[in-house]
Amino acid sequence: MVVKVYKDAAAIGAAAGMVFASQVITKPDSVLGLATGSTPIPTYKFMIKAYEDGIVDYSKVTTFNLDEYVGLGHEHDQSYYYFMHDNLFNYINVPEESINVLSGTAADPDKECAEYEARIDAAGGIDLQILGIGRNGHIAFNEPADDFADKTHKVALTESTIEANKRFFASADDVPRYAVSMGIGSIMRAKKIILIATGADKADAIYALVKGGVTPQCPASILRMHSDVTIFCDEAAYSKCK
């Protein structure tokens, strides 16, 4: 695990964006694992500019998103499908048929999860995965638990995650209580992983990731067992690790 500390989110976005640009330039048909939330937005802005400047061509890329809220259709403005189009896909040339986002309205969530996992395998696995980290150490929607979930699955969200995400909704009551998410194993099978954390509210989670033991009570801690992980932090997120 390599930890890199930057001044602010913009600097991290440029650094992480360069990793994505290099990946696609080196392997034009890369399989990219993508995340939602405010953390990766500066990275996505860099990726858009790289496309607009003619530096990167995403036409052969395949993408897989980490997760989706159960109960939200693609047209809902808080769905992760909507988020990804609004913040990245509408501005680059990834073919729509190459974009994979879990369905939050599938009649059979377990079947949806199994088929999603199969699509990742059929694509040859994820070459580069971007992650954020929750205040409780969750990655994707893998919450603290008694064991590490392996494959894509349906998960009940914790109160701390609901509280953290309520700012995107009219109230906490409107936040979905369940999500479908890649599992820890799904993430760990990515060939290369970058995790981004910004802000003092992520300091405890980064401390547990970098300095603590490997435990499913901090799901992100499993990343210490991966062969190619880079953590991008700002000074506030890294403050307790000094």
N, C-alpha and C positions, 0 to 999 in steps of 0.2 A: 504494500500500500504506500502510495506517495501522497503527501499532503502539501498543497500549495496555498499560500495565504496572499490575498490581494487586497488592495485598498478599498474597493467597493464593487457593487454588483455589475456595473458597466465593464470594469476591467475583467471580471470573471466571465462575463458574457462573451467578450472578445477572445479570451483564452480558450474557453470551451468551444466556441464557434470555430476556432481554428482547428481544433481536434476533429470536428465533424467535417469541415472542409477538406482536411487532409485525408480523412477516411474515404470520402466519396471520390476525390481526385485519384487516389491510389487504387480504389476498387469501385468503379462506377456503378456496379450492380449490388452495392452494399445493402445489407439488411439493418435498418436503424431502429432501435428501441427508444421510444419517445415518452415524455412525461408532461403532465399538465401543472397548473398552478402558476403563481407569480414568479417562482424561482427561475424556470428556464426561459422566460420571455426574452431577456437580453441575448441569450444564445440564439434563439429563433430569429431575432432581429438581425443578428450577424449573418445567419444562414440566408436570410432573405436578401440582404445586401450583396452577399457573395454571388447569389444567382443574378441579381439585377446588374451587377458589374461584369457578368460573363465569366466569372472565375469558376463557378461550380455548376454542373449540369446534373439535376436530380431525376432525369427522365427514366433511368434504369433502376432507381432505388425502390426498395420495398420497405414499408414502415409498419411497426406494431406498437400500439400504445399500451401502457401498463395496465390501465384500469378504466372503469366506468361506473357511475352510480346506477344502482338497480332502481328502475321505475322512471328514468328519464329517457325519452326518445331522442333521436339525433337532432330533431328540430328545437329541442329545449335549449334556451340560451345558457344554461348552467351544465349542460351535458359536456362531456369531454370530447365527443365528436365535434360539437359546435366550437368548442374552445380551440381545437387544433386547426380547424379550417379558418377561424377568425384570426389566429395568431401565426399561422405558418402556411398551411396547405393552399390557401387562396392566392398566395403570392409567389409560390415556386412551382416548378413543373413536374412534381411527382404525379404520375397518372392516378386518377381516382381509384382505378381497379387495383392499384398496388398499395392502397392505404387500408390498414386493418385496425379497427377499433372494436372492442367488445360491445355487444348489444346489451343495453340496460333494460330492454323490454322483451327479451327472448322469453317465449312461453316456458321453456325448460332451461333454466340457468346452468344446470350441471352439464347438459348436452352442449350448450353454447361454450362453456369453458373447455370441455374436452376437444371440441372442434377447433377452437382457437389455438390450443396447445399443438394440435396436429398441424395446423397451418404454419406455425413457427417452425416445427420440425421439417415440414415439406420445403420451406424456404431455405433450409440449410442452417438454421439457427441465427441468432442475432450477432452481428459483427460488433456493434457499438451501442451501448445502452446508457442513456442519461437518467439520473435519479435525483430527486429531492430527498429530504428527510423530514419526518414529522417531529414535533416536539417530544413525542414519546418514543422516538427512535424507529417509527415505522417507515418502511420503504414500499412504494406502491401503496396498496391498502392492506399490507400485511401488518396487522396490529400485534402488540406484545401478546405472547401466548405461551403455552407449555411446551410447544415444539415448533419447528420450522415447517411451514406448509411447503410442499414440493411443487405441485403444478397449479395451473390457473384454477381458481375456485371462487365460490361465493363467500363473502365474509361480512360479519356484523361489525359496524363501526363503533369505536369506543366513544365515550362521552367527550374525551379530550379532543378527539378528531372532529367530532360534530361541533364542538365549541370553536375550534380553530377555523372551521370552514363556514360557519354561520354568516361571516361577513359577506359572503357571495350571495346570500339568500335574504329574503325579507325578514326572516327570523330563524332561530334555531329549530323551531317546529317544522320548518320547510326543508331542512336538510335531510336527504335520504338516510335511512338507518342501515342500509346494506349497499354493498358494492360487489362487482366482479373484478377480480384482480389476478394478474400474473402471480404465481407463487414465488417463494424464495428460490426454489430450485430452478424455475424458469429464468429468473434474473441471473442466478449464478452460472447458468450455462452460456450466458453471453460471453463472447471472446474478450471484450474490453468494456470496462465500466467507468463512467465518470459520475461523481456525486457532487452536487452543488449545495452549499448552505450559506445563507446570509442572515445577519441580524442576531442580536443578543438572545432572542428567544430560542435560538437553535444551539446555544452554547452547551447546555447540558447534554443534548443528544450527541453533539460532536465529541464531547468529552467521553461519553460512554462508548462511542464508536472507536475513537482513537486510543483511549487509555484503559477502557474497561475490558472485562472478559467477554468471550463469545457466548451469548445467551439469547434464547428466543424472547426473553423479556425486553431486549433491545434488538429487534429484528435486523437492523442495519449492521450489527456487530459481525454477522456472518461474512460480510465483505472482507474481513481480515483474512479469510481463508481463500480468497480469489487470487489468481496469479497476476492480474493486470487491472488494478483499481487506482484511480487518481481522485483525490478529494480536493475540490476547489472551495475555499472558504474566504469570507472577508474577515477582517480583524475582530469584529464583534463575535462572530460565530466561533472563532478559534480562541477566544479570550481565556477560557478556563483550562486550556491545554498547555499554557505557557509555564 
